[in-house]
Amino acid sequence: MPNPIAPPTRILMGPGPSDPHPRVLAALGAPTVGHLDPYYLQVMDEMQQMLRDLFRTKNQMTFAISGTGSAGMEATLVNLIEPGDEVLVCVNGVFGGRMVDVAQRAGAQVSTVDRPWGEVFTADDLRDALASSKPKLVAVVMAETSTGAWQPIEEMSAVVHEAGALLLVDAVTALGGVPVEVDAWQIDAIYSGTQKCLGCPPGLAPVSFSPRAMEVIQGRKTKVQSWYLDVTMLANYWGSDRVYHHTAPINMTYALYEAVRLIHEEGLAACFARHQHNHAALKAGLSAIGITFAAQEGHQLPMLNAVRVPAGVDDAAVRGGLLNRFGIEIGAGLGAFKGKVWRIGLMGHTSRAGNVLLFLAALEQLLAEQSHECSPGASIAAANAVYAADN
Ligand SMILES: *Cc1c(COP(=O)(O)O)cnc(C)c1O
């Protein structure tokens, strides 16, 4: 017989999954009911409303796709794109690149506007790109998890809509960690994932479609290529008709429900302030030992800290030491950043002072063993100074 499941206790400080709150894990273990049970239907209704409040939207079509963040990406793209449609994707990291791939597979004519990794797009970058094309859709990643860059959305939105296009936003890492304003920023379609700042295990992808996006979907000449992700069919289940489409992942829905309830209990402003604060402490600590950020100053995400591996330090040895000796997981660099950056996540329930201080203490020790010069305790003192400043 194989052993029963007994995972090690970790502190998940990578690019996701993050540590789920104990209440979220408890919700996962609650009794399963049927996917048309009156209790479950009520949970769905309440969760949809909590998601609207989190996305800051009145969009009726706000619900959760069965699947991870990438399923949310695929769902928004395949529903909005018909073969031959022009799509413009902003690419400054891995996830913009993934959107290009998904859009091409859906038959779109994809063009890109590119920025170096770690930088963000300005409204002018987009204006230039839109001068020479007339896309149906412009897609952009708000929190680029591969680089730690925080893309402002609001000023892009006006440019996209002036050009008559729809705006699609990837908020997988953004949602629950920084303000996301779907209605105020006139976002037409948006998706997220449960395992980043929502503090839930991976498995669902919250999405929201504006009335304008739904009009486009309802006016399609061709069927959506994906049966599973067809939003008009999903609308019959998540809407008032409750028509069976596929069996909803009941217990994952409980988990997401509890995760979003926790965020509203804390309050959105307090939740975002907590993410910002722990980031400030981590950043102060890292700079005290000479570690710098990979993303452009002024556009660094609070929940995903991509930092440069110091010269002469063995990237894999430090990550291995963190995991095996201290139980801390951080992320390696992806793509162009492979071997060059560490990605330190402070997402959702992981974003706590204790985690920041423990991580800095462990990192200092591992760097000292690799003869990286820094005065012992310097990073911890700097982080504590940030925490002490508000007492
Ligand atoms: C994690 C992530 C995704 C993909 O989500 P999965 O849950 O891994 O499928 C997409 N976009 C961004 C910005 C992400 O951080």
The ligand as an SDF file (V2000), in Angstrom:
LIG
                    3D

 15 15  0  0  0  0  0  0  0  0999 V2000
   -0.5800   32.0480  -12.1990 C   0  0  0  0  0  0  0  0  0  0  0  0
   -0.9640   32.9270  -13.3420 C   0  0  0  0  0  0  0  0  0  0  0  0
   -1.7130   32.4660  -14.4240 C   0  0  0  0  0  0  0  0  0  0  0  0
   -2.0680   31.0220  -14.6030 C   0  0  0  0  0  0  0  0  0  0  0  0
   -2.8170   30.5140  -13.5650 O   0  0  0  0  0  0  0  0  0  0  0  0
   -2.7970   28.9470  -13.2550 P   0  0  0  0  0  0  0  0  0  0  0  0
   -3.6230   28.8860  -12.0250 O   0  0  0  0  0  0  0  0  0  0  0  0
   -1.3780   28.5510  -13.0510 O   0  0  0  0  0  0  0  0  0  0  0  0
   -3.4200   28.2410  -14.3950 O   0  0  0  0  0  0  0  0  0  0  0  0
   -2.0760   33.3770  -15.3980 C   0  0  0  0  0  0  0  0  0  0  0  0
   -1.7190   34.6660  -15.3180 N   0  0  0  0  0  0  0  0  0  0  0  0
   -0.9810   35.1400  -14.2970 C   0  0  0  0  0  0  0  0  0  0  0  0
   -0.6140   36.5780  -14.2710 C   0  0  0  0  0  0  0  0  0  0  0  0
   -0.5850   34.2860  -13.2840 C   0  0  0  0  0  0  0  0  0  0  0  0
    0.1540   34.7510  -12.2680 O   0  0  0  0  0  0  0  0  0  0  0  0
  1  2  1  0
  2  3  1  0
  2 14  2  0
  3  4  1  0
  3 10  2  0
  4  5  1  0
  5  6  1  0
  6  7  2  0
  6  8  1  0
  6  9  1  0
 10 11  1  0
 11 12  2  0
 12 13  1  0
 12 14  1  0
 14 15  1  0
M  END
$$$$
